[in-house]
Amino acid sequence: MKIVKAEIFDIECPKRPPWHPVLLRLETDEGLMGVGEAAMAYGIGRSAAAHMVKNLVESFAMGADPMSNELLWERMYRESFWGLGGGAVVFAGISAIDMACWDIKGKAAGLPVYKLLGGKTNPTLRSYASQLQFGWGQEKVESLTDPKAYADAALRAVAEGYTCVKVDPLMFDAGGKRHYDLTRMFQPKQIRMYVERLEAIRDAVGSDIDIILEVHGATSATSALQIARACEHLDIFYYEEPVNYQNSRLHDKVARGTRIPIAGGERIYTRSGLRPYLEDQSLDVIQPDIGLTGGLTEAKKVCDYAHMYDVGVQAHVCGSPISTAAALHLETVIPNFTIHEHHTYAQKSWNIELCDVDLQPERGTFTVPETAGLGIGLNDAVVYKSPNIVMKA
């Protein structure tokens, strides 16, 4: 079997212009198709990721045997030159191709991917409602500022059956303007605003619902600790991305300065990137993105590596439904699974319509697709509306 065709879709979303998934479909000479995602659906760099996928396909994947995913992964990693230096773009490209190969492998075997990865350890997957600062459950993406609005969003999620919610209470200032740099020490008035948003959620949902505090790495170690200490009375489940990843010792400083467990990893690529965080035990939960860390081939190794250190796993999921499907297949297998992320964008029609399956939890709980491969495909009627590249052997 060999790969003879690739289609790369650089998705444009008129209803949400900042949302731009990069999707891949590979086809073999036996007619089997597999889908993958370079998980740069937000932020800057999606066009680079789409063309990285193109470069990797034409240099390594076209004509390759998708069943030999380990060999293909090593070639992309070592022979691309830039793979040995790491970074989001090159590993996003590798991830998309690897994910699509696993989809083909599952279809060739007539089995869901999770069975090829080791079988079910977790029959059901607890999920949390992610990013409440954007609102919850409606098509509109909001910029919440008022504590009551945060409480209302949390209550909507709890009414749907979620027992855990995640929020970044620092993302928007009092006027709804987004913060990207919060590295200076906070003044008391700022801290009160952020804490009041969290307190409103805790008061609304009660003590039996977990709350994840997220700050997207916008704070410095010092300002991150200011927030952590101001929130310790709220019984936070874990504190996500308190600092950036350019210096691993920053996470260590935050971890030593608070009782709240620390999570991170969506911008850490491969086991090599994760190593210092495991060795200093500064992360209690890792959050590898399968569409960024090297696909399922590397993500499974990342999870096994973390298991040696008693570190839990919550795959980072902020992409198309393909990313959701891949995460479910991995998380149902690994013994150190913690919880599954269900982003508010995953509920929106403009994201759901990209694929032929709508993956949503029931009462806050997921089960993995049981169909062969990843159990999901592209919705051609939608994806072909966006710029795309077709490559043939």
Rosetta blueprint (number, residue, H / E / L):
1 M L
2 K L
3 I E
4 V E
5 K E
6 A E
7 E E
8 I E
9 F E
10 D E
11 I L
12 E L
13 C L
14 P L
15 K L
16 R L
17 P L
18 P L
19 W L
20 H L
21 P L
22 V E
23 L E
24 L E
25 R E
26 L E
27 E E
28 T E
29 D L
30 E L
31 G L
32 L L
33 M E
34 G E
35 V E
36 G E
37 E E
38 A E
39 A L
40 M L
41 A L
42 Y L
43 G L
44 I L
45 G L
46 R H
47 S H
48 A H
49 A H
50 A H
51 H H
52 M H
53 V H
54 K H
55 N H
56 L H
57 V H
58 E H
59 S H
60 F H
61 A H
62 M L
63 G L
64 A L
65 D L
66 P L
67 M L
68 S L
69 N H
70 E H
71 L H
72 L H
73 W H
74 E H
75 R H
76 M H
77 Y H
78 R H
79 E H
80 S L
81 F L
82 W H
83 G H
84 L H
85 G L
86 G L
87 G L
88 A H
89 V H
90 V H
91 F H
92 A H
93 G H
94 I H
95 S H
96 A H
97 I H
98 D H
99 M H
100 A H
101 C H
102 W H
103 D H
104 I H
105 K H
106 G H
107 K H
108 A H
109 A H
110 G L
111 L L
112 P E
113 V H
114 Y H
115 K H
116 L H
117 L H
118 G L
119 G L
120 K L
121 T L
122 N L
123 P L
124 T L
125 L E
126 R E
127 S E
128 Y E
129 A E
130 S E
131 Q L
132 L H
133 Q H
134 F H
135 G L
136 W L
137 G L
138 Q L
139 E L
140 K L
141 V L
142 E L
143 S L
144 L L
145 T L
146 D L
147 P H
148 K H
149 A H
150 Y H
151 A H
152 D H
153 A H
154 A H
155 L H
156 R H
157 A H
158 V H
159 A H
160 E L
161 G L
162 Y L
163 T L
164 C E
165 V E
166 K E
167 V E
168 D L
169 P L
170 L L
171 M L
172 F E
173 D L
174 A L
175 G L
176 G L
177 K L
178 R E
179 H L
180 Y L
181 D L
182 L E
183 T L
184 R L
185 M L
186 F L
187 Q L
188 P H
189 K H
190 Q H
191 I H
192 R H
193 M H
194 Y H
195 V H
196 E H
197 R H
198 L H
199 E H
200 A H
201 I H
202 R H
203 D H
204 A H
205 V H
206 G L
207 S L
208 D L
209 I L
210 D E
211 I E
212 I E
213 L E
214 E E
215 V L
216 H L
217 G L
218 A L
219 T E
220 S L
221 A H
222 T H
223 S H
224 A H
225 L H
226 Q H
227 I H
228 A H
229 R H
230 A H
231 C H
232 E H
233 H H
234 L H
235 D L
236 I L
237 F L
238 Y E
239 Y E
240 E E
241 E L
242 P L
243 V L
244 N L
245 Y L
246 Q L
247 N L
248 S H
249 R H
250 L H
251 H H
252 D H
253 K H
254 V H
255 A H
256 R H
257 G L
258 T L
259 R L
260 I L
261 P L
262 I E
263 A E
264 G E
265 G L
266 E L
267 R L
268 I L
269 Y L
270 T H
271 R H
272 S H
273 G H
274 L H
275 R H
276 P H
277 Y H
278 L H
279 E H
280 D L
281 Q L
282 S L
283 L L
284 D L
285 V E
286 I E
287 Q L
288 P L
289 D L
290 I L
291 G L
292 L L
293 T L
294 G L
295 G H
296 L H
297 T H
298 E H
299 A H
300 K H
301 K H
302 V H
303 C H
304 D H
305 Y H
306 A H
307 H H
308 M L
309 Y L
310 D L
311 V L
312 G E
313 V E
314 Q L
315 A L
316 H L
317 V L
318 C L
319 G L
320 S L
321 P H
322 I H
323 S H
324 T H
325 A H
326 A H
327 A H
328 L H
329 H H
330 L H
331 E H
332 T L
333 V L
334 I L
335 P L
336 N L
337 F E
338 T L
339 I L
340 H E
341 E E
342 H E
343 H E
344 T H
345 Y H
346 A H
347 Q H
348 K L
349 S H
350 W H
351 N H
352 I H
353 E L
354 L L
355 C E
356 D L
357 V L
358 D L
359 L L
360 Q L
361 P L
362 E E
363 R L
364 G L
365 T E
366 F E
367 T L
368 V L
369 P L
370 E L
371 T L
372 A L
373 G E
374 L L
375 G L
376 I L
377 G L
378 L E
379 N L
380 D H
381 A H
382 V H
383 V H
384 Y L
385 K L
386 S L
387 P L
388 N E
389 I E
390 V E
391 M E
392 K E
393 A L
